[in-house]
Amino acid sequence: MRETFDITGMTCAACAARVQRAAGGMPGVACANVNLLKNSMELDYDGSPETAAAVVEAIERSGYGATRRAPAGEKNAAPAERPGAAAEKAIREKRNQLIVSAVFSVPLFYVAMGPMFGWPQPPALAGEANLVALGLTQLLLCAPILFVNRHYLITGFKTLAHRAPNMDSLIALGSAASAAWSVAQLYRMAWAAGAGDVATLHASAHSLYFDSAGMILTLITLGKFFEARAKGRTTDAITGLMDLAPKTATVVRDGEEVEAPTEDVRVGERVVVRAGESVPVDGVVVEGAAAVDESAITGESVPVEKGVGDRVTGATVSTRGWFAMEARAVGDDTTLAGIIRLVDEATSSKAPIERMADRIAGVFVPVVIAIAAVTFVAWLALAGDVATALTHAISILVISCPCALGLATPTAIMVGTGRGAANGILIKSAEALETACNVDAVVLDKTGTVTAGDPRVTDVLLAPGVSEGELLHVAAALERKSEHPLAGAVCAYADEKGPDAEKGTRVAKFEQVAGGGLSATVDGAPALAGNARLMAAHGVALGELSDAVAALADDGKTPLFFSTNGRALGMIAVADPVKPTSAAAIARLRAMGARTVLLTGDQERTAAAVARRVGVDEVIAGVLPAQKEAKVRELQEAGRTVAMVGDGINDAPALARADVGVAIGAGTDVAISSADVVLMHSDPADVATAMELSRATMRNIKQNLFWALFYNAICIPVAAGVLSPWGVTLNPMIGAAAMGFSSVFVVTNALRLRTWKPSEVTADVATPVATDVRVGESKVEESRKDATMTKTLNVTGMMCQHCVAHVRKALEGVDGVSAVDVSLEAGTATVEAADSVTDEALVAAVADAGYEASVA
């Protein structure tokens, strides 16, 4: 099971790496993902309370705190904290800390550096006779700064004691060394003053570093304050989603309308929504009617009319009318809660590119401490001056910044996924976001993806001497009994023309003719509805009607002929219209260098017509559901990174097989659960938008990582004094300022993604006609026919379509395996392989993937 833990005490990437190692190494833990930005950890483990307790104990032994976050539905669970609440608290704390630090740092800097710059000094601190008083004043001004920033010292030395040093350890060592050395020099000054040793008094006075100790902490706190403000803005997307839900609902209880908090609404309760109010939960209209603005969920700007029996979604707004609804989904089960959960989970996941940063962060601080120690010894040997050696060592400690390294990836991912959510694109994981950057082949299901999935009547042709009313009378009578999607289009057209088209009509002997259409008796006369082949089989002459068949088919329309008593009545053409944005979407994908492939079960001529309209590179017609998965596999074997876009149950295997599965939001739950990306607006243009967003986010991450690595690679040698022969040295105060603002730079750069907008490419962009039209099986399907052995494995441990994909991939990796069919429902894997493939090899492959298997 997966649970979230809140982690306290983390300040940099080294902390996150330490916590992740401590949790991930415990027995019973499958995976631990620590998010520095959110101070949380996603833990996949066996669900045992003992394991959870052991993980918490291991994290605490490492010097950090961990608390299990209770699920919203759990008894006595605390209400979920708004994502921005923690950020607001951090900003307040850093602001107060900064104010106190600044109040004492300014006079400290003035009295310490004033004599060097010739600034006037207070009489009580001026002159040789008051040098000890000057030193004591610096100590008194530095002490409150050390106190208000004590958490750096406490956490830093605590993690150092646990042999897990982090950024705070570097700050603590640098500021504490400065303060301790200065205290020692202050005692030396007092001794020199009493002994009348003026030379020693002056030398010790120039070796005071109270100003460095205080300014280091102040400047780092200034950087942390700006960083906290910037990080707080990265959660704007989730906060904005949460703010869509109304805080209260009007509920009917005991026959009266009462206002109650939305979280108190229960399934089955009656909720009243008036014009101008937001729908509080998901449900079904049981009384009244209204126009509902669903743009927050679907992106459709035109309000949708809702009546009795229609579903309504929480966070949508009633713009006109009144209705009562029955609550069907509340709390964490609503559509909006699901969207928020997807976005939150995506920001908690790690992209593969982040693993490199984690590996570096895990050894960064110990390496920096070692470099500082070597530098101290080297300068002590070269210059023979402790003060000079200490200055260089402290500069190294305070200028090194593992924070920038740790924030480089998660900040960009959080802003990127949030930006996607704002555009109706739900990205389920950071890995999917990174993979989408490399997609160079996009496979699209036709119906519901490229086309609207809502067939409509486009043409009506009448036979000589037949009226439209007569044609619609027979057509509606026959099609009303059919469940075919085209039948619905004919009935809808008949109802639009005349609601009573077939009123009082007697239909008997109704029969569906496989591959042909329908037959029945209408008012006692034999009647037919279907294709030209059906008409020919029954001797119905189509005459001039047949002349239009080819032209209609070339336009992607399906002609339906109707006859009665052996006489043709007319023809009704039905088509699934192409979505207005499909052509522009394909043009954008082509401009991005992606090959587009259209898959459909329709006949070749219809598929080719749709392909011509949208301009795909290849179309494969007449494919079966299993062949969609095969086509994706074929492209992958050709070395392409494939995105599959679909909306139906039959698309689920292909979605799971693809490198990036993209589900249309209006599609089935199975398709959505199998996908890595969900397009809530059901707009094919969002496929290109998702790829553009992925590329922008990855570009931002690489910029951040380059800065974090470049900054440390340049600044650490400079702080060590490699440029000293040329007169270039680095004061610890400047190092502290640089360290603080390096993190600010990384977070601010990530925030630039908030201004990102998708490109606007119109359908006018030249789109060549699809040149490759194929019918039936793909190459992979053909190769499967040569399989010589079929085996079935019982597989346990699979929970979702991603598990199915892992098992399939593991089995396909066995030499000699030509085909694999994995069923989540049956818990089986059917394998076609050469005779040389052993049962043990197949079972071992599944076991290596993390599941258990046995030969059936």
KEMAR-969875 format. One line per 3 residues: their letters; for each residue x, y, z of C-alpha. Coordinates in steps of 0.001 Angstrom, whole numbers. Example, Ala and Ser with C-alpha at 12.3 -4.5 7.8 and 13.67 -1.06 7.14 Angstrom:
BEGIN
AS	12300 -4500 7800  13670 -1060 7140 $
END
This chain:
BEGIN
MRE	0 0 0  1031 3620 -437  910 6224 2316 $
TFD	2243 9725 2815  4511 10741 5684  5296 14325 6702 $
ITG	9034 14798 7225  10529 17501 9453  14085 18776 9676 $
MTC	15013 18568 5979  16778 21589 4536  18636 20365 1460 $
AAC	19042 17555 -1039  21465 15726 1253  18697 15552 3879 $
AAR	16232 14126 1380  18769 11555 200  19491 10508 3789 $
VQR	15795 10119 4674  15156 8171 1477  18016 5781 2205 $
AAG	16874 5275 5792  13259 4526 4808  14004 2561 1646 $
GMP	16370 211 3449  13772 -1100 5901  12298 -4614 5459 $
GVA	8798 -4512 3986  9398 -1252 2087  9121 -1476 -1693 $
CAN	9858 2142 -2523  10330 5489 -757  10163 8835 -2578 $
VNL	11105 11916 -575  10049 15358 -1784  12204 18151 -371 $
LKN	9906 20841 -1738  6818 19463 37  8642 18021 3083 $
SME	6871 14730 2515  7566 11107 1645  5505 8690 -430 $
LDY	6042 5200 993  5113 1982 -801  5220 -793 1788 $
DGS	3472 -3945 2982  883 -2011 5020  2025 -3428 8347 $
PET	1881 -989 11315  5162 -2516 12504  6838 -1607 9211 $
AAA	5507 1964 9392  6745 2310 12973  10161 915 11999 $
VVE	10404 3433 9132  9575 6336 11459  12166 5097 13956 $
AIE	14827 4763 11241  14162 8323 10042  14352 9659 13601 $
RSG	17657 7844 14129  18911 9700 11073  18181 13007 12772 $
YGA	14810 13878 11235  11159 13586 12192  8445 11554 10450 $
TRR	4701 11428 10977  2221 9286 9099  -423 11415 7386 $
APA	-3843 9892 8117  -6087 9383 5031  -9062 11755 4852 $
GEK	-11561 8964 5375  -9861 7535 8453  -11509 7960 11832 $
NAA	-10190 10934 13808  -8100 11976 10817  -7038 15592 10878 $
PAE	-8456 17755 8087  -6156 18046 5078  -3940 21103 5184 $
RPG	-4089 23446 2237  -903 23154 166  -188 26842 657 $
AAA	-580 26754 4455  2841 25241 5128  4453 27694 2706 $
EKA	2740 30652 4405  3950 29430 7798  7517 29051 6486 $
IRE	7419 32558 5014  6227 34046 8338  8948 32236 10285 $
KRN	11700 33296 7881  10444 36878 7832  10518 37147 11634 $
QLI	13921 35464 11727  15226 37861 9081  13938 40970 10851 $
VSA	15641 40075 14141  18859 39119 12331  18890 42377 10336 $
VFS	18270 44529 13415  21493 43254 14996  23521 42605 11836 $
VPL	23463 46190 10591  25073 47712 13709  27401 44692 13975 $
FYV	28639 45238 10441  28969 48975 11093  31118 48724 14223 $
AMG	33194 45842 12824  33888 47240 9357  33565 50971 10102 $
PMF	37223 51574 10964  38268 49901 7683  36024 52236 5648 $
GWP	36754 55324 7783  33214 55551 9141  32779 57560 12362 $
QPP	32663 55337 15470  30930 55899 18808  33472 57482 21226 $
ALA	33109 54557 23649  34314 52173 20920  36885 54340 19152 $
GEA	40599 54291 19671  43179 51818 20834  42060 52049 24449 $
NLV	38569 50757 23559  39507 47765 21416  38345 45267 24058 $
ALG	35057 47166 24438  34686 47029 20639  35186 43256 20707 $
LTQ	32658 42796 23520  30120 44915 21636  30525 42729 18566 $
LLL	29985 39650 20723  26818 41119 22262  25447 42039 18808 $
CAP	26333 38631 17370  24773 36596 20197  21092 37414 19341 $
ILF	21770 36534 15680  23194 33180 16714  20221 32615 18996 $
VNR	17466 33458 16495  19169 31275 13888  19991 28509 16349 $
HYL	18108 25891 14307  20957 25965 11766  23400 25124 14542 $
ITG	21206 22551 16283  20207 20716 13099  23664 21036 11583 $
FKT	25549 19516 14491  22806 16954 15115  23053 15599 11563 $
LAH	26826 15750 11813  26639 13605 14953  24467 11123 13039 $
RAP	27157 11041 10322  24645 12470 7857  25839 16062 7329 $
NMD	23638 18408 5335  23536 22040 4302  22883 23103 7900 $
SLI	26092 21309 8876  28062 23516 6486  26407 26665 7862 $
ALG	26855 25511 11462  30529 24692 10982  31205 27992 9210 $
SAA	29365 30288 11628  30372 28363 14760  34040 28317 13716 $
SAA	33913 32087 13117  32242 32736 16466  34469 30337 18442 $
WSV	37658 31744 16904  36462 35292 17661  35708 34441 21296 $
AQL	39190 32999 21636  40679 36154 20118  38583 38289 22481 $
YRM	40133 36510 25478  43548 37010 23896  42788 40740 23537 $
AWA	41848 40970 27196  45095 39263 28190  47124 41509 25879 $
AGA	45456 44663 27243  46251 43626 30815  49828 42778 29911 $
GDV	50276 45971 27883  51098 43970 24729  49897 46452 22102 $
ATL	51055 44396 19111  49125 41305 20206  46090 43481 21033 $
HAS	46011 44909 17510  46609 41536 15870  43769 39901 17826 $
AHS	41424 42817 17131  41954 42312 13398  41257 38583 13783 $
LYF	37704 39003 15103  35107 37340 12890  31918 38091 14837 $
DSA	30700 40085 11851  31270 37085 9559  29416 34738 11915 $
GMI	26451 37111 12156  26333 38158 8512  26660 34560 7289 $
LTL	23501 33606 9163  21667 36807 8201  22419 36561 4500 $
ITL	21537 32868 4403  18258 33650 6164  17613 36403 3596 $
GKF	18131 33859 830  15916 31333 2608  13176 33960 2957 $
FEA	13153 34680 -764  13359 30944 -1438  10349 30284 833 $
RAK	8355 32968 -993  9239 31509 -4383  8563 27923 -3271 $
GRT	5178 28986 -1936  4163 30051 -5422  4914 26580 -6838 $
TDA	1813 25202 -5088  -500 27790 -6668  -1911 25239 -9119 $
ITG	-3043 22772 -6442  -4275 25590 -4206  -6262 27009 -7125 $
LMD	-7860 23614 -7750  -8797 23239 -4102  -10317 26717 -4089 $
LAP	-12712 25678 -6875  -14719 23558 -4437  -17358 25510 -2480 $
KTA	-16906 25527 1276  -20611 25003 2039  -23595 23195 529 $
TVV	-27359 23541 886  -28551 20124 2087  -32126 18949 2650 $
RDG	-32348 17338 6093  -35587 16478 7875  -37470 18264 5119 $
EEV	-35640 21552 5604  -32818 23212 3706  -29751 23700 5903 $
EAP	-26297 25045 5089  -23566 22565 5930  -19822 22313 5289 $
TED	-19162 20508 2018  -17079 17851 3784  -20162 16929 5883 $
VRV	-22294 16023 2849  -22952 12279 2696  -23716 9978 -223 $
GER	-27455 9800 -889  -28282 13206 606  -30336 15712 -1361 $
VVV	-28449 18891 -2237  -29991 22069 -3647  -28087 24280 -6119 $
RAG	-29337 27698 -7219  -28192 29985 -10022  -24760 31420 -9345 $
ESV	-23797 28678 -6895  -21145 26030 -7322  -22056 22351 -7306 $
PVD	-20541 21060 -4023  -20184 17332 -4834  -20711 14894 -7700 $
GVV	-24229 13587 -8175  -27339 13187 -10316  -30124 15748 -10877 $
VEG	-33396 14502 -9355  -35497 17651 -9725  -35400 20891 -11693 $
AAA	-33135 22013 -14527  -30257 24422 -15005  -27449 25516 -17288 $
VDE	-24142 24465 -15767  -20735 25943 -16595  -18345 22958 -16668 $
SAI	-15303 24861 -17952  -13344 24227 -14749  -13456 20483 -15426 $
TGE	-13952 19981 -19175  -12691 23286 -20590  -15962 23713 -22514 $
SVP	-16936 27383 -22188  -20568 26968 -23259  -22864 26060 -20303 $
VEK	-24473 22610 -20571  -28186 22118 -19971  -28844 19687 -17120 $
GVG	-32142 18004 -16312  -33482 15094 -14294  -31201 12083 -14615 $
DRV	-28157 14049 -15805  -24871 13825 -13917  -23348 16964 -12414 $
TGA	-19783 17395 -11220  -18509 19177 -8133  -16831 22601 -8663 $
TVS	-18973 23351 -11753  -21209 26435 -11573  -24942 26780 -12174 $
TRG	-25372 29853 -14347  -29150 29680 -14699  -32022 27724 -13165 $
WFA	-32520 25638 -10032  -32088 21942 -9350  -31913 19385 -6592 $
MEA	-29370 16596 -6842  -28608 13357 -5087  -25008 13170 -3864 $
RAV	-23225 10187 -5428  -19552 10973 -4743  -18286 13090 -1833 $
GDD	-14992 13967 -170  -12008 12243 -1743  -14236 10405 -4227 $
TTL	-15283 13453 -6260  -13901 14201 -9711  -12176 17362 -8453 $
AGI	-10559 15478 -5559  -9288 12916 -8057  -7751 15665 -10186 $
IRL	-6074 17222 -7140  -4819 13803 -6061  -3313 13130 -9499 $
VDE	-1520 16475 -9535  -290 15997 -5964  1005 12492 -6699 $
ATS	2777 13742 -9804  4592 16435 -7813  5611 13821 -5228 $
SKA	7158 11476 -7791  10715 11604 -9078  11842 11969 -12668 $
PIE	14706 9713 -13812  16899 12792 -14311  16521 13558 -10595 $
RMA	18324 10344 -9645  21594 11834 -10836  21070 14882 -8631 $
DRI	20193 12616 -5686  23393 10615 -6109  25478 13791 -6169 $
AGV	23613 15273 -3193  24193 12112 -1155  27971 12665 -1116 $
FVP	28104 16439 -1645  28297 17685 1958  30911 15199 3204 $
VVI	33054 16026 169  32738 19780 844  33713 19330 4501 $
AIA	36724 17293 3383  37725 20009 877  37405 22673 3602 $
AVT	39597 20643 5962  42259 20098 3301  42168 23792 2395 $
FVA	42610 24799 6044  45637 22550 6443  47109 23669 3114 $
WLA	46809 27385 3867  48090 26868 7380  51188 25205 5922 $
LAG	51631 27780 3151  50834 31017 5015  51421 29960 8586 $
DVA	48426 32110 9526  45445 30520 11258  43185 33473 10416 $
TAL	43892 33192 6670  43435 29424 6677  40208 29766 8655 $
THA	38866 32404 6267  39289 30135 3235  37871 27089 5028 $
ISI	34809 29019 6235  34274 30494 2761  34163 26982 1283 $
LVI	31679 25805 3915  29233 28669 3488  29399 29092 -294 $
SCP	28702 25424 -1098  25039 24896 -1902  23441 21436 -2039 $
CAL	20064 23194 -1803  20186 24391 -5399  20929 20835 -6483 $
GLA	17996 19431 -4528  15525 22056 -5712  16509 21975 -9396 $
TPT	14148 19154 -10392  11190 19137 -7936  10459 22845 -8303 $
AIM	10272 22610 -12090  8156 19447 -11904  5733 21006 -9432 $
VGT	5296 24146 -11526  5155 22135 -14769  2494 19694 -13582 $
GRG	561 22562 -12064  698 24432 -15335  -534 21299 -17080 $
AAN	-3470 21032 -14679  -4350 24648 -15377  -4533 23715 -19078 $
GIL	-6635 20601 -18440  -3685 18184 -18727  -3244 15838 -15762 $
IKS	219 14299 -15686  304 11354 -13303  4040 11129 -12672 $
AEA	7300 12970 -13126  8573 10014 -15148  5742 10474 -17659 $
LET	6546 14179 -17855  10177 13406 -18681  9368 10622 -21151 $
ACN	6899 12806 -23058  9815 15086 -23870  11314 12363 -26079 $
VDA	8151 11169 -27870  8715 10921 -31617  5695 8804 -32617 $
VVL	2074 9416 -31671  -548 6704 -32253  -4130 7979 -32189 $
DKT	-7359 6033 -31951  -9855 7524 -34420  -13268 7387 -32770 $
GTV	-13603 9766 -29834  -10036 10990 -30169  -9593 12469 -33626 $
TAG	-13324 12410 -34293  -16090 13523 -31944  -17339 9991 -31252 $
DPR	-20861 11259 -31853  -22148 10158 -35301  -24528 12549 -37031 $
VTD	-26625 12514 -40181  -24887 14498 -42906  -26830 13710 -46105 $
VLL	-30319 12490 -47014  -31030 11307 -50586  -34571 10344 -51603 $
APG	-35612 7834 -54253  -37925 9198 -56971  -41459 9670 -55685 $
VSE	-40543 9248 -51986  -40971 12024 -49409  -38585 12627 -46534 $
GEL	-41380 11894 -44066  -41960 8457 -45616  -38242 7645 -45484 $
LHV	-37861 8798 -41876  -41016 6888 -40858  -39454 3551 -41884 $
AAA	-35899 4512 -40871  -36858 5560 -37336  -39072 2488 -36859 $
LER	-36201 136 -37770  -33295 1950 -36127  -35130 2578 -32860 $
KSE	-34674 -1092 -31983  -30978 -1161 -32850  -28148 -438 -30413 $
HPL	-25637 510 -33111  -24140 4042 -32773  -25255 4888 -36315 $
AGA	-28821 3976 -35368  -28744 6616 -32654  -27744 9250 -35196 $
VCA	-30649 8308 -37498  -33146 8379 -34626  -31863 11723 -33387 $
YAD	-32257 13177 -36887  -35781 11760 -37207  -36730 13209 -33801 $
EKG	-35378 16583 -34833  -37440 16577 -38032  -40563 15193 -36430 $
PDA	-40829 13644 -32953  -43763 11485 -34012  -42145 10108 -37188 $
EKG	-42927 6480 -36333  -45767 6990 -33850  -48231 4105 -33977 $
TRV	-45966 2088 -36268  -45985 -1687 -35735  -42575 -3321 -36027 $
AKF	-42349 -7111 -36032  -39875 -9858 -36929  -36979 -7545 -36099 $
EQV	-33625 -9121 -36967  -30042 -7923 -37161  -28226 -9144 -40257 $
AGG	-24509 -9688 -39540  -22381 -7469 -41773  -25462 -6085 -43501 $
GLS	-27934 -4192 -41338  -31522 -4740 -40157  -34654 -6456 -41388 $
ATV	-38204 -6366 -40023  -41805 -5785 -40999  -43091 -2261 -40623 $
DGA	-46863 -2059 -40504  -46884 -5543 -42036  -44602 -4677 -44987 $
PAL	-41078 -6161 -45222  -38467 -3476 -44632  -34682 -3335 -44773 $
AGN	-32017 -958 -43439  -28309 -1374 -44143  -25575 -1334 -46741 $
ARL	-25704 -1858 -50488  -24720 -5508 -50065  -27855 -6177 -47997 $
MAA	-30041 -4482 -50574  -28503 -6483 -53412  -28991 -9723 -51503 $
HGV	-32727 -9000 -51310  -33056 -7834 -54886  -33617 -4155 -54093 $
ALG	-32558 -1920 -56974  -30849 1255 -55761  -30806 3099 -59083 $
ELS	-29379 6595 -58841  -28777 6192 -55094  -25816 3886 -55747 $
DAV	-24030 6608 -57700  -23387 8580 -54514  -21868 5722 -52518 $
AAL	-18260 6171 -53642  -18260 9928 -53174  -19775 9649 -49681 $
ADD	-17316 6949 -48634  -14425 9070 -49895  -15667 11809 -47584 $
GKT	-15644 9430 -44619  -19419 9022 -44532  -21315 5753 -44070 $
PLF	-24335 5340 -46397  -27414 3535 -44990  -30095 2429 -47460 $
FST	-33752 1856 -46581  -36390 -87 -48484  -39905 -1427 -48051 $
NGR	-41742 -4013 -50142  -38595 -4415 -52247  -38553 -742 -53252 $
ALG	-35731 1616 -52287  -36909 4615 -50253  -33671 6517 -49992 $
MIA	-30293 6767 -48397  -29155 8445 -45163  -25415 9158 -44792 $
VAD	-23979 9191 -41293  -20517 10395 -40281  -18526 10862 -37104 $
PVK	-17341 14462 -37575  -13662 15273 -37134  -12999 17462 -34102 $
PTS	-12319 21085 -35099  -8871 21030 -33502  -7664 17675 -34869 $
AAA	-5962 18995 -38014  -4151 21734 -36096  -3104 19200 -33467 $
IAR	-1585 16901 -36095  192 19887 -37669  1710 20799 -34305 $
LRA	2848 17224 -33716  4494 17131 -37139  6195 20466 -36462 $
MGA	7619 18886 -33302  9090 16030 -35326  6633 13317 -34285 $
RTV	5279 10702 -36708  1499 10353 -36435  -367 7081 -36920 $
LLT	-4175 6772 -37024  -5728 3455 -35943  -9337 2519 -36615 $
GDQ	-11583 -467 -37036  -13417 1326 -39881  -13146 388 -43528 $
ERT	-10144 1602 -45467  -11965 4250 -47520  -13545 5908 -44463 $
AAA	-10252 5836 -42568  -8411 7357 -45526  -10967 10174 -45709 $
VAR	-10390 11097 -42059  -6629 10840 -42589  -6814 13273 -45505 $
RVG	-8712 15788 -43413  -6288 15788 -40494  -3063 14992 -42364 $
VDE	-1636 12032 -40413  1467 10281 -41723  3 6778 -41651 $
VIA	-3420 5200 -41190  -4155 1565 -40405  -7786 552 -40974 $
GVL	-9724 -2507 -39897  -7594 -3173 -36809  -8762 -5274 -33882 $
PAQ	-8213 -4044 -30279  -5259 -6398 -29771  -3629 -5094 -32944 $
KEA	-3480 -1575 -31494  -1099 -2834 -28828  865 -4649 -31539 $
KVR	1290 -1451 -33570  2621 381 -30528  5042 -2464 -29923 $
ELQ	6132 -2425 -33563  7014 1269 -33347  8927 728 -30101 $
EAG	10933 -2103 -31651  11822 306 -34444  13479 2500 -31823 $
RTV	10742 5092 -31404  9403 6582 -28174  5647 6136 -28541 $
AMV	2657 7990 -27131  -732 6271 -27510  -3880 8391 -27379 $
GDG	-7227 6681 -26800  -10494 6743 -24889  -12040 3271 -24877 $
IND	-11666 11 -22978  -10158 -1532 -26110  -7398 1109 -25973 $
APA	-6250 111 -22457  -3650 -2512 -23546  -2099 -100 -26035 $
LAR	-2117 2719 -23466  -295 502 -20972  2168 -690 -23628 $
ADV	3092 2806 -24838  5971 4781 -23357  3390 7468 -22596 $
GVA	-297 6550 -22486  -2623 9522 -23046  -6313 9128 -22191 $
IGA	-9100 11396 -23358  -10882 12695 -20248  -14316 11855 -21608 $
GTD	-13225 8230 -22065  -13733 5156 -19920  -12349 4694 -16407 $
VAI	-10294 1732 -17651  -8572 3849 -20281  -7917 6664 -17812 $
SSA	-6470 4284 -15192  -4134 2756 -17808  -2816 6118 -18989 $
DVV	71 8281 -17794  -1547 11532 -18947  -5240 12481 -18903 $
LMH	-6635 15192 -21184  -9589 16619 -19263  -10726 18795 -22170 $
SDP	-10927 15793 -24532  -9090 17918 -27090  -6484 16231 -29342 $
ADV	-4607 19540 -29465  -3687 18921 -25827  -1507 15991 -26922 $
ATA	851 18461 -28575  426 20817 -25631  1475 18072 -23205 $
MEL	4596 17357 -25272  5449 21050 -25460  4988 21391 -21699 $
SRA	7202 18363 -21125  9942 19825 -23291  9699 23222 -21591 $
TMR	9854 21593 -18148  12834 19375 -19020  14635 22362 -20530 $
NIK	14044 24242 -17274  15297 21296 -15188  18491 21045 -17236 $
QNL	19050 24783 -16827  18626 24437 -13063  20957 21442 -12821 $
FWA	23562 23204 -14943  23424 26267 -12691  23628 24199 -9487 $
LFY	26623 22214 -10728  28324 25163 -12455  27882 27380 -9387 $
NAI	29584 24890 -7072  32260 23940 -9609  33307 27606 -9913 $
CIP	32712 28975 -6425  34338 26244 -4340  37784 26578 -6006 $
VAA	37574 30385 -5771  36671 30133 -2073  39609 27748 -1578 $
GVL	41909 30498 -2801  43131 29141 -6138  42995 32704 -7502 $
SPW	44842 34243 -4549  48084 34646 -6531  46176 37089 -8734 $
GVT	44702 38926 -5754  41224 37366 -5982  39880 36127 -2636 $
LNP	36396 35555 -1279  35080 36931 1991  32860 34462 3920 $
MIG	30039 37034 3970  30021 37225 177  30069 33425 86 $
AAA	27037 33246 2377  25123 35702 190  26014 33747 -2958 $
MGF	24925 30491 -1335  21551 31868 -283  20756 33388 -3648 $
SSV	21818 30361 -5690  18728 28564 -4376  16607 31630 -5071 $
FVV	17864 31625 -8659  16896 27963 -9178  13390 28376 -7743 $
TNA	12817 31635 -9605  13913 30028 -12861  11401 27215 -12276 $
LRL	8686 29800 -11671  9187 31081 -15201  7152 28043 -16257 $
RTW	4097 29754 -14775  4129 32072 -17788  4418 29198 -20264 $
KPS	1734 29022 -22944  1150 26396 -25651  2064 27333 -29201 $
EVT	-663 28345 -31589  -462 26459 -34877  -3492 26574 -37117 $
ADV	-4784 23936 -39485  -3608 26152 -42340  -120 24769 -41836 $
ATP	661 22544 -44813  -345 18994 -43917  479 16350 -46521 $
VAT	-2051 13651 -47274  -1398 10404 -45448  684 8365 -47852 $
DVR	671 5020 -46046  -2725 3334 -45713  -2776 -262 -44549 $
VGE	-5597 -2649 -43802  -5609 -5285 -41086  -2661 -6736 -39256 $
SKV	588 -5010 -38432  3949 -6653 -38933  4086 -7772 -35336 $
EES	760 -9585 -35643  2025 -11414 -38716  5153 -12532 -36953 $
RKD	3126 -13934 -34119  1584 -16558 -36361  4836 -18490 -36322 $
ATM	4619 -19187 -32562  5254 -22820 -31775  4245 -23143 -28120 $
TKT	1656 -21549 -25830  1968 -21499 -22039  -200 -19945 -19349 $
LNV	1202 -18561 -16101  -758 -17705 -12948  538 -14317 -11789 $
TGM	-125 -12844 -8340  532 -9312 -7141  -816 -7376 -10129 $
MCQ	-2947 -4396 -9045  -3378 -2214 -12139  -2640 -1884 -15854 $
HCV	866 -646 -15057  1512 -3947 -13263  234 -5684 -16389 $
AHV	2702 -3652 -18464  5596 -4597 -16144  4768 -8316 -16338 $
RKA	4350 -8160 -20120  7651 -6327 -20540  9459 -8835 -18324 $
LEG	8158 -11817 -20277  8844 -10216 -23636  12451 -9797 -22547 $
VDG	12928 -13583 -22451  14736 -14808 -25566  12416 -16850 -27772 $
VSA	9145 -15231 -26606  7156 -13916 -29557  3886 -12792 -27909 $
VDV	2501 -12118 -24443  -1100 -11556 -23367  -1552 -10563 -19705 $
SLE	-5010 -10447 -18067  -5394 -8410 -14878  -8869 -9793 -14190 $
AGT	-7861 -13449 -14573  -4427 -12967 -13059  -2808 -14871 -15917 $
ATV	-170 -14396 -18593  -410 -16340 -21854  2934 -16677 -23597 $
EAA	3745 -17773 -27134  7354 -18876 -27369  9804 -21239 -28970 $
DSV	10071 -24756 -27613  13479 -23920 -26152  11995 -21473 -23627 $
TDE	11686 -23194 -20229  9010 -22714 -17583  11698 -21716 -15104 $
ALV	12893 -18881 -17344  9378 -17451 -17620  8698 -17723 -13859 $
AAV	12074 -16125 -13078  11373 -13211 -15426  8088 -12471 -13637 $
ADA	9781 -12773 -10247  12486 -10306 -11296  9713 -7840 -12125 $
GYE	8456 -8090 -8519  5554 -10529 -8926  4965 -14202 -8232 $
ASV	4182 -16710 -10979  3560 -20387 -11496  2832 -22458 -14593 $
A	-884 -23237 -14886 $
END
